[in-house]
Amino acid sequence: MTDVQHRDGRRTAAVRTYQGHGIHAAPGVHEYAASLVRTLLPDGGRVLEVGSGCGALALRLRDAGVDVVPTDLDPPHEWIARLDLDDPDWTDETRGPFDLVVCVETLEHVENPRQVLRSIRALLRPGGRLLVSTPNVTHPHSRLLTLLRGAPYIFGPSHYHSPGHITLLPDWMLTEHVRLAGFDRIEVTTAGDTLYTGPMRLAYRVEMAVLRLLGIRQRATSGDGVCTFVTATAV
């Protein structure tokens, strides 16, 4: 019998920090997410963040005056509440209602993203907002990698168990999941840069230049657009 391996739940290595807390998302993702939060809640409100990781984005939002409740499957700090999105056990602190739920670079880790989005909808007041992001698997670089090796950027055998990237969500599928979960006024943008450095970064730039010459372009909202962001309103 073949042994079955399980995801170990480890995060990708932190590439930067915010106030000493590791940032595991692609460069530019937290900054763009924070700008979206300020746009979605210009007058403030109560925010739930699911998939908080080491808490860097939560701290960034708190420093901006946002009332945020951070949660994570394996919280590294006592001020981050534990929450398993595949099997949620809501507490008085986490069950809402909230004005905004932030789910940044998390849905690719869960087994049932549609169920997660329905659970998130139940936490929001009518008119409440959703901000979700996931790797952009239709980015030109990801499309080329899929053609060459069968998996887009930051997916595949080396990412399946650690950090646990198990669910691919192209933008059309993510927006349909969001709509069916009870949201409308859905908007899609892209942001974030790759984690490449040194020669890999140079090779990536050459590749993107060649793809542009071939007419294959990524119209990013911010940075290189390696992550897809969706905002929506609860109906």
TILUM-200175 format. One line per 4 residues: their letters; for each residue x, y, z of N, C-alpha, C. Coordinates in steps of 0.02 Angstrom, whole numbers. Layout:
A) X:Y:Z:X:Y:Z:X:Y:Z | ...
# end
This chain:
MTDV) 42:-60:0:0:0:0:44:62:0 | 25:110:-41:64:172:-44:49:216:15 | 101:242:46:91:287:103:60:352:79 | 13:378:118:-20:441:103:13:496:144
QHRD) 38:546:110:69:602:144:18:657:157 | 26:693:209:-20:746:227:17:813:229 | -20:865:217:8:932:221:35:944:292 | 93:973:296:122:984:362:104:1052:391
GRRT) 71:1095:352:48:1159:379:101:1212:386 | 163:1196:367:216:1247:374:205:1303:323 | 226:1362:343:219:1419:299:282:1426:256 | 274:1462:202:333:1480:163:378:1523:205
AAVR) 442:1525:187:489:1566:225:470:1640:219 | 475:1675:275:461:1747:275:512:1783:232 | 488:1826:188:534:1862:144:545:1933:168 | 501:1958:209:507:2024:238:475:2022:307
TYQG) 477:2078:342:444:2082:407:408:2148:413 | 360:2150:459:327:2212:479:325:2212:555 | 359:2261:585:366:2264:657:392:2199:686 | 438:2167:650:469:2105:673:428:2043:661
HGIH) 370:2049:630:327:1991:615:335:1972:542 | 347:1908:529:361:1884:462:303:1894:413 | 320:1914:352:272:1919:297:286:1862:250 | 236:1819:240:245:1760:198:212:1768:130
AAPG) 173:1821:121:142:1834:56:191:1865:8 | 173:1865:-55:215:1895:-107:227:1969:-93 | 283:1996:-113:297:2067:-103:242:2111:-132 | 221:2160:-94:170:2207:-116:99:2187:-100
VHEY) 88:2124:-81:20:2100:-68:-10:2133:-6 | 27:2135:49:0:2165:111:-13:2240:101 | 33:2273:68:24:2344:57:-39:2358:16 | -49:2319:-36:-107:2328:-79:-171:2310:-41
AASL) -169:2257:-2:-228:2237:38:-246:2292:87 | -197:2322:120:-211:2375:168:-242:2436:133 | -220:2451:73:-250:2507:37:-322:2492:18 | -337:2430:1:-406:2411:-14:-451:2415:47
VRTL) -425:2395:105:-464:2399:167:-482:2472:181 | -435:2517:172:-449:2587:185:-502:2613:136 | -501:2588:74:-551:2609:25:-619:2580:41 | -621:2516:62:-684:2483:76:-717:2508:140
LPDG) -676:2530:188:-703:2554:252:-676:2624:266 | -697:2674:227:-670:2742:237:-689:2771:305 | -744:2748:334:-766:2774:398:-753:2725:455 | -712:2674:442:-695:2626:494:-747:2571:500
GRVL) -735:2524:544:-780:2468:554:-743:2410:585 | -779:2356:597:-751:2297:629:-732:2246:575 | -670:2221:580:-642:2178:528:-620:2111:557 | -636:2057:522:-610:1991:538:-559:1973:485
EVGS) -498:1954:506:-449:1929:459:-441:1854:469 | -452:1816:416:-442:1744:420:-378:1727:383 | -339:1680:411:-275:1665:382:-223:1718:396 | -216:1737:459:-173:1794:477:-99:1778:477
GCGA) -81:1713:475:-10:1696:475:24:1720:539 | 79:1757:531:116:1783:589:89:1850:614 | 36:1874:583:3:1934:608:26:2000:579 | 69:1998:527:97:2060:500:43:2105:470
LALR) -4:2076:432:-56:2117:402:-103:2145:455 | -119:2105:505:-162:2129:559:-131:2188:595 | -66:2185:607:-31:2240:640:-30:2302:595 | -21:2291:530:-22:2347:483:-90:2382:483
LRDA) -143:2342:485:-210:2370:487:-224:2405:553 | -202:2376:608:-212:2408:673:-175:2474:676 | -115:2477:648:-78:2539:647:-113:2593:606 | -156:2570:560:-195:2617:519:-261:2635:553
GVDV) -272:2611:615:-332:2627:652:-391:2580:640 | -378:2521:608:-431:2474:593:-441:2427:653 | -504:2416:672:-521:2368:725:-525:2299:695 | -471:2260:701:-465:2195:667:-458:2139:717
VPTD) -494:2083:705:-488:2022:744:-451:1971:700 | -388:1956:715:-349:1909:674:-361:1836:694 | -363:1791:644:-370:1720:658:-324:1681:612 | -307:1619:632:-265:1576:591:-274:1504:613
LDPP) -260:1457:567:-265:1386:584:-215:1367:637 | -155:1395:635:-102:1379:683:-72:1444:708 | -108:1481:751:-85:1548:770:-20:1546:810 | 29:1586:790:93:1587:825:93:1633:886
HEWI) 40:1672:895:37:1719:951:-31:1713:986 | -33:1726:1050:-95:1718:1087:-148:1769:1068 | -127:1824:1038:-176:1876:1017:-207:1861:949 | -187:1805:918:-219:1781:857:-262:1721:875
ARLD) -327:1725:862:-373:1671:880:-364:1612:832 | -374:1551:858:-369:1492:815:-435:1482:777 | -430:1469:711:-489:1458:670:-471:1412:612 | -505:1355:609:-497:1307:554:-553:1321:504
LDDP) -536:1350:447:-588:1369:398:-624:1309:369 | -591:1251:366:-624:1191:340:-672:1161:391 | -663:1177:454:-707:1152:507:-711:1204:562 | -745:1260:550:-742:1317:596:-780:1305:661
DWTD) -749:1328:715:-780:1327:781:-782:1400:804 | -839:1434:789:-843:1505:801:-849:1521:876 | -817:1574:897:-820:1598:965:-856:1665:966 | -869:1691:1026:-901:1757:1031:-860:1810:996
ETRG) -794:1802:996:-750:1852:966:-751:1847:890 | -759:1786:863:-750:1777:791:-814:1768:751 | -872:1761:784:-932:1746:745:-966:1808:716 | -944:1867:735:-971:1928:704:-1034:1953:738
PFDL) -1071:1997:704:-1060:2017:634:-1003:2066:626 | -975:2066:565:-920:2110:548:-940:2155:489 | -902:2208:481:-913:2252:424:-871:2231:364 | -817:2194:377:-772:2172:323:-737:2109:346
VVCV) -732:2060:300:-690:2001:312:-633:2002:262 | -572:1996:287:-512:1996:245:-484:1925:244 | -474:1899:184:-449:1830:174:-395:1833:121 | -334:1849:142:-279:1862:95:-234:1801:90
ETLE) -226:1775:29:-181:1719:15:-195:1660:62 | -259:1641:66:-280:1588:111:-322:1534:77 | -365:1553:30:-411:1505:0:-374:1449:-37 | -313:1462:-61:-276:1409:-95:-254:1354:-47
HVEN) -261:1367:19:-242:1317:70:-301:1275:93 | -362:1292:77:-420:1258:105:-448:1206:57 | -483:1157:85:-509:1102:45:-574:1120:9 | -613:1165:39:-678:1181:10:-688:1257:11
PRQV) -660:1292:-38:-665:1365:-38:-737:1391:-41 | -782:1354:-74:-852:1377:-77:-884:1376:-8 | -870:1324:31:-896:1322:99:-867:1377:142 | -803:1390:133:-771:1444:171:-803:1511:155
LRSI) -816:1524:91:-848:1587:72:-919:1592:99 | -955:1537:102:-1022:1539:132:-1018:1554:206 | -968:1524:239:-959:1538:311:-942:1611:323 | -900:1639:279:-882:1709:284:-943:1753:275
RALL) -985:1736:226:-1046:1775:214:-1090:1778:276 | -1093:1723:313:-1136:1721:373:-1110:1767:429 | -1048:1789:424:-1018:1832:475:-1030:1906:460 | -1057:1921:401:-1062:1990:380:-1134:2015:384
RPGG) -1140:2078:401:-1205:2111:396:-1222:2121:322 | -1286:2127:304:-1302:2146:235:-1267:2212:218 | -1235:2214:161:-1196:2272:143:-1124:2268:167 | -1108:2215:207:-1039:2206:228:-994:2188:169
RLLV) -930:2197:178:-884:2189:122:-838:2128:131 | -816:2103:75:-769:2047:72:-707:2069:34 | -649:2050:59:-586:2059:23:-549:1992:25 | -538:1962:-33:-505:1897:-37:-453:1899:-91
STPN) -397:1864:-80:-346:1859:-133:-319:1789:-135 | -291:1771:-193:-262:1705:-204:-212:1711:-261 | -164:1664:-268:-117:1669:-323:-152:1672:-391 | -127:1715:-434:-156:1726:-500:-130:1672:-548
VTHP) -168:1619:-555:-145:1562:-595:-153:1575:-670 | -183:1632:-689:-187:1649:-760:-135:1702:-780 | -92:1720:-733:-36:1765:-750:5:1733:-805 | 33:1772:-853:72:1743:-908:127:1696:-885
HSRL) 161:1713:-830:214:1670:-805:185:1603:-782 | 128:1606:-747:96:1544:-725:71:1502:-784 | 45:1536:-834:21:1500:-893:79:1463:-928 | 137:1496:-932:195:1464:-963:219:1405:-921
LTLL) 222:1414:-855:244:1359:-811:195:1300:-815 | 131:1315:-820:82:1261:-827:93:1222:-891 | 109:1257:-944:123:1224:-1008:186:1182:-1004 | 238:1207:-969:302:1172:-968:305:1117:-916
RGAP) 274:1127:-858:282:1078:-804:216:1054:-774 | 160:1081:-798:95:1058:-775:69:1091:-713 | 101:1145:-689:78:1179:-629:98:1252:-632 | 54:1298:-611:71:1370:-613:120:1389:-557
YIFG) 138:1452:-557:185:1479:-507:160:1466:-437 | 205:1443:-393:195:1424:-323:141:1371:-313 | 131:1329:-363:92:1268:-357:134:1210:-383 | 112:1149:-368:147:1090:-391:171:1048:-333
PSHY) 207:993:-346:229:947:-293:268:979:-237 | 310:1028:-254:351:1059:-201:312:1107:-158 | 251:1126:-178:210:1171:-138:147:1138:-110 | 134:1076:-129:72:1043:-108:71:1030:-33
HSPG) 125:1001:-7:127:984:64:152:1042:107 | 197:1080:82:223:1137:118:237:1193:68 | 197:1247:71:153:1270:125:81:1245:121 | 64:1200:76:-4:1175:73:-47:1210:22
HITL) -19:1225:-36:-59:1255:-90:-94:1199:-127 | -158:1188:-111:-195:1130:-136:-253:1148:-181 | -271:1212:-186:-330:1232:-224:-313:1288:-272 | -321:1275:-337:-311:1325:-389:-377:1361:-402
LPDW) -374:1428:-403:-435:1467:-413:-423:1522:-465 | -433:1506:-529:-430:1560:-579:-483:1613:-564 | -473:1673:-589:-517:1728:-569:-590:1715:-586 | -605:1683:-643:-675:1670:-661:-708:1623:-610
MLTE) -670:1574:-586:-697:1527:-537:-706:1560:-469 | -656:1599:-448:-661:1632:-384:-720:1680:-382 | -729:1719:-435:-785:1767:-436:-852:1730:-435 | -857:1673:-468:-919:1635:-467:-932:1605:-398
HVRL) -880:1580:-366:-887:1556:-297:-913:1612:-252 | -884:1672:-259:-904:1729:-218:-977:1747:-232 | -996:1749:-295:-1065:1767:-312:-1115:1717:-281 | -1100:1653:-288:-1146:1601:-263:-1147:1598:-187
AGFD) -1096:1626:-155:-1095:1628:-81:-1139:1683:-53 | -1165:1727:-97:-1210:1780:-74:-1181:1850:-78 | -1142:1863:-130:-1111:1928:-138:-1127:1956:-208 | -1127:2022:-213:-1130:2054:-278:-1080:2112:-279
RIEV) -1085:2155:-330:-1038:2211:-339:-966:2185:-334 | -953:2134:-373:-889:2099:-372:-839:2135:-418 | -781:2149:-392:-728:2181:-431:-664:2141:-425 | -628:2136:-480:-566:2097:-482:-507:2142:-500
TTAG) -453:2138:-461:-391:2173:-476:-334:2124:-465 | -274:2145:-485:-215:2102:-475:-158:2144:-447 | -118:2112:-404:-62:2147:-372:-11:2096:-348 | 46:2122:-326:98:2079:-298:152:2061:-348
DTLY) 212:2050:-323:269:2032:-364:292:1961:-347 | 333:1931:-391:360:1865:-378:411:1867:-321 | 427:1807:-297:477:1801:-245:547:1790:-273 | 554:1795:-338:619:1782:-369:670:1837:-351
TGPM) 732:1815:-345:788:1862:-333:847:1840:-376 | 895:1885:-384:957:1868:-419:946:1846:-490 | 981:1793:-512:975:1770:-582:904:1750:-601 | 867:1721:-553:798:1701:-568:755:1762:-582
RLAY) 768:1816:-547:731:1878:-560:746:1905:-630 | 809:1903:-649:829:1926:-715:798:1882:-769 | 799:1817:-759:769:1771:-808:694:1784:-814 | 662:1798:-758:590:1813:-759:576:1876:-800
RVEM) 616:1927:-790:606:1989:-827:616:1978:-902 | 665:1939:-921:676:1924:-992:616:1885:-1018 | 593:1836:-981:534:1797:-1002:473:1841:-1013 | 460:1886:-966:402:1930:-973:408:1976:-1033
AVLR) 469:1999:-1047:480:2041:-1106:465:2003:-1170 | 487:1940:-1172:474:1899:-1231:399:1886:-1239 | 365:1872:-1184:293:1860:-1187:255:1922:-1210 | 278:1980:-1189:246:2042:-1212:255:2051:-1287
LLGI) 314:2034:-1312:326:2039:-1384:280:1991:-1422 | 261:1937:-1391:216:1888:-1422:143:1907:-1413 | 131:1963:-1379:62:1986:-1368:29:1958:-1307 | 67:1924:-1263:39:1896:-1202:57:1942:-1145
RQRA) 7:1978:-1120:20:2030:-1070:-21:2018:-1007 | 4:2044:-952:-32:2045:-888:-45:2118:-870 | -108:2138:-870:-126:2207:-853:-136:2211:-777 | -82:2221:-742:-84:2221:-669:-108:2288:-642
TSGD) -144:2285:-587:-166:2346:-552:-108:2375:-512 | -68:2330:-483:-10:2351:-443:44:2298:-448 | 107:2319:-456:161:2271:-461:155:2228:-523 | 174:2164:-517:172:2118:-574:105:2082:-579
GVCT) 62:2089:-530:-4:2058:-533:-4:1983:-524 | 41:1956:-482:44:1884:-474:-10:1857:-427 | -48:1901:-396:-103:1880:-353:-168:1914:-376 | -223:1876:-372:-289:1902:-390:-325:1925:-328
FVTA) -352:1986:-330:-391:2013:-275:-464:2021:-297 | -510:2000:-255:-581:2008:-268:-612:2045:-208 | -650:2098:-223:-690:2131:-172:-763:2123:-191 | -806:2119:-140:-877:2109:-153:-918:2133:-94
TAV) -984:2137:-105:-1030:2162:-54:-1081:2108:-38 | -1094:2096:26:-1142:2046:47:-1214:2069:33 | -1254:2026:3:-1323:2043:-13:-1370:2015:41
# end
